Amino acid sequence: MELATGIVITAGTMTFANEWWQTKQVNWRVPVATLFLGAAFDFFSKLDNKIANMLAVMVFIGAGTATFNGKSAFDTLAGLFPPPGKQPAKKKVA
């Protein structure tokens, strides 16, 4: 498997997981499209590996910044790991 194909499959998996996490609904079109796009990028890698890798990185950035319910995959990951030295707000018990 070429690098571009792996990047595209990672982007598709990230999109599928983020949409499922944010909307609580499974969209099966994303994995199907990811497989077709991965196969296309595998073919493009045979023609010109550098261009295929650059396009795959662009696809990855687009997948990471696509928002579902106002949050992208990068926003979700950033929310899971608070910055060092900053503790999450504690809930007050009434």
SULJOUR-V678144 format. One record per run of one state. SS is the DSSP state (A for helix, B for strand, O for the rest). FROM is the first residue (numbers start at 1). TO is the last residue. If there is no record, write none. Layout:
ss->[SS,SS]
from->[FROM,FROM]
to->[TO,TO]
This chain:
ss->[O,A,O,A,O,A,O,B,O,B,A,O]
from->[1,3,24,28,48,49,66,67,69,71,73,81]
to->[2,23,27,47,48,65,66,68,70,72,80,94]
